Every structure is written in C-alpha cells, then in structure tokens.
Amino acid sequence: MLEWLFGNSKDSSPHINTEEILKELEKTRTERALALHEAMVERKNAYKLAEAKERFNWIASTGLLTSILSVVASFHHKNLMYSLPVVPISLYLAHQAHYAFGNKLDVIKQLSDQIILDPNAKLSTLPISLREIEARVEREKDISILECVDYSN
C-alpha cells in the first residue's frame, strides 16, 4: 500500500521508463550530431563551390588571353604548332566550368559513395573492429534516410 513511498514496487515500470528515456535521449543526440555533421559538410561544399566560382574568373581570363595570344602567334609565324596550347587550356577551362557551374560535386559524391560500397576497394589496411562494423551499419541506415536531402543547393 505504501510501496510508492518506500520504493519497493514489484513492477519495473520506472526502470523501463528510464531506459526508454535514455534511448530516446541517445537517439535525439545522434540525430542532432548527424544534422550538425550534414550542416558542416554542406557549408564546406558551399565554400569550395564559391571558391571555385571566384577562381574561375581568373582562370578563364588568363586561359582565354593565352589562347588568343597562341592563335595570333600561330597566324603571325604561319606555324600551327603555336596554337597547340589552346587544346589543354580549353580542356582545363571546361573542367573548371563544370566544377564551378555544373554538377561536378554531385558526380564526385556519387563516385565516393560507389567506392565506399565497393567490397573490393581497399580503403584501409587495418583490421576492422566490431564497433566499426556497427558504425557502418548505422551510417548506411542514416545514408538511406539522408538520400532524401537535396544537396544541390
């Protein structure tokens, strides 16, 4: 009758509630840590993209100037060998434009996901512990949840 006062209850419902609360707190902490990590990755990608766009202005202007000077030298000396630098310059400019204004980050992310999921890829030479295996399983669960997130912004 006075069991609630003395704490000698026979059912373990307060213990179960404590376990459920701890599990819920751990789940919330994990979700927040994942959200923080995703925000940091997003910020890092945004910084890299902004840096690439700024750098592209300088790369494009110097690349085009060098190409124009090569073509002019080719006509002036009547030798097509002077125009050969135009090919690698244009390829490099195309690559940088694809990175700065295209979907190069998405392509890189897809390739990295494929490499991680490839069982034949030797990314680490150290033996894998049970904790790392469990972490990878949790990461795969989180990735399946996070695939709904749009990274293009």
C-alpha positions, 0 to 999 in steps of 0.5 A: 500500500505504501510501496510508492513511498518506500520504493519497493514496487514489484513492477519495473515500470520506472526502470523501463521508463528510464531506459526508454528515456535514455534511448530516446535521449541517445537517439535525439543526440545522434540525430542532432550530431548527424544534422550538425555533421550534414550542416558542416559538410554542406557549408564546406561544399558551399565554400569550395563551390564559391571558391571555385566560382571566384577562381574561375574568373581568373582562370578563364581570363588568363586561359582565354588571353593565352589562347588568343595570344597562341592563335595570333602567334600561330597566324603571325609565324604561319606555324600551327604548332603555336596554337597547340596550347589552346587544346589543354587550356580549353580542356582545363577551362571546361573542367573548371566550368563544370566544377564551378557551374555544373554538377561536378560535386554531385558526380564526385559524391556519387563516385565516393559513395560507389567506392565506399560500397565497393567490397573490393576497394581497399580503403584501409589496411587495418583490421576492422573492429566490431564497433566499426562494423556497427558504425557502418551499419548505422551510417548506411541506415542514416545514408538511406534516410539522408538520400532524401536531402537535396544537396544541390543547393 
